[in-house]
C-alpha cells in the first residue's frame, strides 16, 4: 500500500467527518484511493467520533493509553502504508495540499515536516504564546540536535514507515512531536521541511494543548535526551 493518512482523534465529532472527506477527495483526485488508506487512531473518545469514522468507511484503531503520542504510535504501528502522512482532525491543515510531502518522500527524504511560519498562519489560528514559544523551542532543538527543521511542533508531517520504525518512538504526550525530529537527527534520517498553511481550528471547544505545561515538557524531554547521548 502506498500511503496511510493518519488522523489522531480524541472527541473530534465536530470536524472529523469533514477532515475525512477532504482526505478522501485528495486521494481520489490523485488516483491514490485504490492504493491508500485513511486511518483514524482513536484515543478513548467518549463522543461520536468512532461512529463517524466508521460511517465514513475508514479504518479505526484504538488505544486506552492517553496522549497525543500514544494515539500516533498506535496508528503508525497499525498503518498499512509505506508512506504515512499524519495530520489533525480539527481542519487546521488542508488535506487537499499534500503533494509536496509525497514528492519529497519520493525524492528520498525520510521525514518531511510542515513549516507554518513560512506557509502562513490564518488570523486566529495560533496564539501569541505559541508564535513565541514554537520558534524558541525549535531553536533549542536545533541547538542540541542540529536539524533542518524550524517548526518542531507542526502537526502535519510525512514519513516513511520503515525508517521511523527504526528510531523507537516512545513519548506518549505532546512531546512526541519533538521526539520524532530529535531522534530522526540522531539516527541520521534525511529530513526537510516545506511551507504549510495553518488554518483556524474549526472546533468550538478548546484545543487539547496546554501551552506552558506542554512547552515545558518539550524542553525537558530534549535536554534529557541530549544528556543521555553523552
C-alpha positions as CSV (number, residue, x, y, z in Angstrom):
1,X,0.0,0.0,0.0
2,X,1.4,3.4,-1.0
3,X,0.0,5.8,1.6
4,X,-1.7,6.0,5.0
5,X,-3.3,9.3,6.0
6,X,-3.2,9.0,9.8
7,X,-5.6,11.1,11.9
8,X,-5.2,11.0,15.7
9,X,-8.6,11.5,17.4
10,X,-9.9,12.4,20.8
11,X,-13.5,13.6,20.8
12,X,-13.4,15.2,17.4
13,X,-17.0,14.7,16.3
14,X,-17.5,18.3,15.1
15,X,-14.8,18.2,12.5
16,X,-13.8,14.6,11.9
17,X,-16.2,13.9,9.1
18,X,-15.1,17.0,7.2
19,X,-11.4,16.0,7.7
20,X,-12.1,12.5,6.4
21,X,-14.0,13.8,3.3
22,X,-11.2,16.2,2.5
23,X,-8.6,13.4,2.7
24,X,-10.8,11.1,0.6
25,X,-11.2,13.8,-2.1
26,X,-7.4,14.3,-2.2
27,X,-6.8,10.6,-2.6
28,X,-9.4,10.3,-5.3
29,X,-8.1,13.3,-7.2
30,X,-4.6,11.9,-7.2
31,X,-5.8,8.4,-8.1
32,X,-4.4,7.1,-4.9
33,X,-7.8,5.9,-3.4
34,X,-7.3,2.3,-4.6
35,X,-3.7,2.0,-3.1
36,X,-4.0,4.0,0.1
37,X,-6.0,4.2,3.3
38,X,-7.3,6.7,5.8
39,X,-6.7,5.5,9.4
40,X,-8.3,7.1,12.5
41,X,-6.3,6.4,15.6
42,X,-8.7,6.9,18.5
43,X,-7.5,7.8,22.0
44,X,-10.6,6.9,24.0
45,X,-13.2,9.2,22.6
46,X,-16.4,9.4,24.5
47,X,-18.4,11.3,21.8
48,X,-19.5,10.0,18.4
49,X,-16.0,10.2,16.7
50,X,-15.6,6.4,16.3
51,X,-19.1,6.0,14.9
52,X,-18.5,8.9,12.5
53,X,-15.2,7.4,11.2
54,X,-16.9,4.0,10.7
55,X,-19.9,5.6,8.9
56,X,-17.4,7.2,6.5
57,X,-15.9,3.8,5.9
58,X,-12.4,4.4,7.2
59,X,-10.4,2.1,9.4
60,X,-10.3,2.8,13.1
61,X,-7.7,1.6,15.7
62,X,-8.0,2.4,19.4
63,X,-5.7,2.7,22.4
64,X,-6.7,3.3,26.0
65,X,-3.3,4.8,26.8
66,X,-3.9,8.5,26.9
67,X,-1.9,11.0,25.0
68,X,-1.2,12.5,21.5
69,X,1.9,10.4,21.1
70,X,0.1,7.3,22.3
71,X,-2.5,7.7,19.6
72,X,0.1,8.3,16.9
73,X,2.4,5.5,18.0
74,X,-0.6,3.1,17.9
75,X,-1.6,4.5,14.5
76,X,1.9,4.1,13.0
77,X,2.2,0.6,14.3
78,X,-1.2,-0.4,12.7
79,X,-0.8,1.5,9.4
80,X,-0.6,-0.3,6.1
81,X,1.1,2.4,4.0
82,X,4.8,2.6,3.1
83,X,4.3,6.3,3.5
84,X,2.4,7.9,6.3
85,X,1.0,11.4,6.4
86,X,-0.2,12.5,9.9
87,X,-2.5,15.5,10.4
88,X,-5.0,16.7,13.0
89,X,-8.8,16.2,12.8
90,X,-9.7,19.9,13.5
91,X,-9.3,21.2,9.9
92,X,-6.3,23.3,10.9
93,X,-4.4,21.7,8.0
94,X,-5.5,21.3,4.4
95,X,-5.6,17.7,3.4
96,X,-6.1,18.8,-0.2
97,X,-2.5,20.1,-0.3
98,X,-0.3,17.1,0.4
99,X,1.6,16.9,-2.9
100,X,4.9,18.4,-1.6
101,X,5.0,15.8,1.2
102,X,4.6,12.8,-1.1
103,X,7.0,14.3,-3.7
104,X,9.7,14.8,-1.0
105,X,9.4,11.2,0.2
106,X,9.7,10.1,-3.4
107,X,12.8,12.2,-3.7
108,X,14.4,10.2,-0.9
109,X,13.6,12.1,2.3
110,X,12.6,10.0,5.3
111,X,10.8,12.7,7.3
112,X,9.0,15.8,5.9
113,X,7.7,18.4,8.3
114,X,5.5,21.4,7.6
115,X,6.6,24.9,8.5
116,X,3.7,27.2,9.3
117,X,5.7,30.3,9.8
118,X,6.8,30.1,6.1
119,X,3.5,28.7,4.8
120,X,1.3,31.3,6.6
121,X,-0.9,31.4,9.7
122,X,-4.5,32.4,9.3
123,X,-5.6,35.1,11.7
124,X,-6.7,33.5,15.0
125,X,-5.1,30.1,14.1
126,X,-2.2,30.4,16.5
127,X,-1.9,32.2,19.9
128,X,0.8,34.7,20.6
129,X,2.3,32.4,23.2
130,X,2.6,29.7,20.5
131,X,4.1,32.2,18.0
132,X,6.8,33.0,20.5
133,X,7.2,29.5,22.1
134,X,7.4,27.4,19.0
135,X,10.4,29.2,17.5
136,X,12.1,29.3,20.9
137,X,11.7,25.5,21.5
138,X,12.6,24.8,17.8
139,X,15.7,26.8,18.3
140,X,16.7,24.9,21.4
141,X,16.1,21.6,19.5
142,X,18.3,22.7,16.6
143,X,21.0,23.9,19.0
144,X,21.0,20.5,20.7
145,X,20.4,18.2,17.7
146,X,21.4,20.1,14.5
147,X,18.2,19.5,12.5
148,X,17.0,21.4,9.4
149,X,13.5,21.8,11.0
150,X,12.5,25.2,12.2
151,X,8.9,24.4,13.2
152,X,9.2,21.4,15.6
153,X,5.5,21.4,16.5
154,X,3.8,21.4,13.2
155,X,1.2,18.6,13.2
156,X,1.3,18.0,9.5
157,X,4.2,15.7,8.6
158,X,5.0,12.8,6.4
159,X,7.5,9.9,6.8
160,X,8.5,6.5,5.6
161,X,7.1,3.9,8.0
162,X,10.1,1.6,7.9
163,X,12.6,4.4,8.6
164,X,10.5,5.9,11.5
165,X,10.2,2.4,13.0
166,X,13.9,2.3,13.5
167,X,14.0,5.3,15.8
168,X,11.8,3.7,18.5
169,X,9.3,6.4,19.3
170,X,8.1,6.3,22.9
171,X,6.8,9.6,24.1
172,X,3.1,9.3,24.9
173,X,2.3,13.1,25.2
174,X,2.7,16.2,23.0
175,X,6.5,15.9,23.3
176,X,6.2,13.1,20.7
177,X,6.4,15.9,18.1
178,X,9.9,16.8,19.3
179,X,11.0,13.3,19.8
180,X,10.3,12.4,16.2
181,X,12.6,15.2,14.9
182,X,15.3,14.8,17.5
183,X,15.6,11.0,17.1
184,X,15.5,11.3,13.3
185,X,18.6,13.5,13.6
186,X,20.3,11.1,16.0
187,X,19.6,8.2,13.5
188,X,20.7,10.3,10.5
189,X,17.4,10.2,8.8
190,X,17.1,12.5,5.8
191,X,14.8,15.4,6.8
192,X,13.4,18.6,5.2
193,X,10.5,21.0,5.8
194,X,8.1,22.6,3.4
195,X,5.7,25.6,3.7
196,X,2.4,24.6,5.3
197,X,-0.6,26.9,5.8
198,X,-2.2,26.8,9.3
199,X,-5.9,27.4,9.4
200,X,-8.1,28.3,12.3
201,X,-9.3,25.3,14.3
202,X,-12.9,24.7,13.3
203,X,-14.0,23.1,16.6
204,X,-16.0,25.1,19.2
205,X,-14.1,23.5,22.1
206,X,-10.7,24.4,23.4
207,X,-7.6,22.8,22.0
208,X,-6.1,19.8,23.8
209,X,-2.8,21.7,24.0
210,X,-1.8,23.1,27.4
211,X,0.7,25.8,26.3
212,X,3.0,26.2,29.2
213,X,2.8,22.6,30.5
214,X,3.4,21.1,27.1
215,X,6.1,23.5,26.2
216,X,7.9,22.8,29.4
217,X,7.6,19.0,28.7
218,X,9.1,19.5,25.2
219,X,12.1,21.4,26.7
220,X,12.8,18.9,29.5
221,X,12.5,16.0,27.1
222,X,15.0,17.5,24.7
223,X,17.5,18.3,27.5
224,X,17.2,14.8,28.9
225,X,17.6,13.1,25.6
226,X,20.8,15.2,24.9
227,X,22.2,14.2,28.3
228,X,21.6,10.5,27.7
229,X,23.6,10.8,24.5
230,X,26.7,11.9,26.3
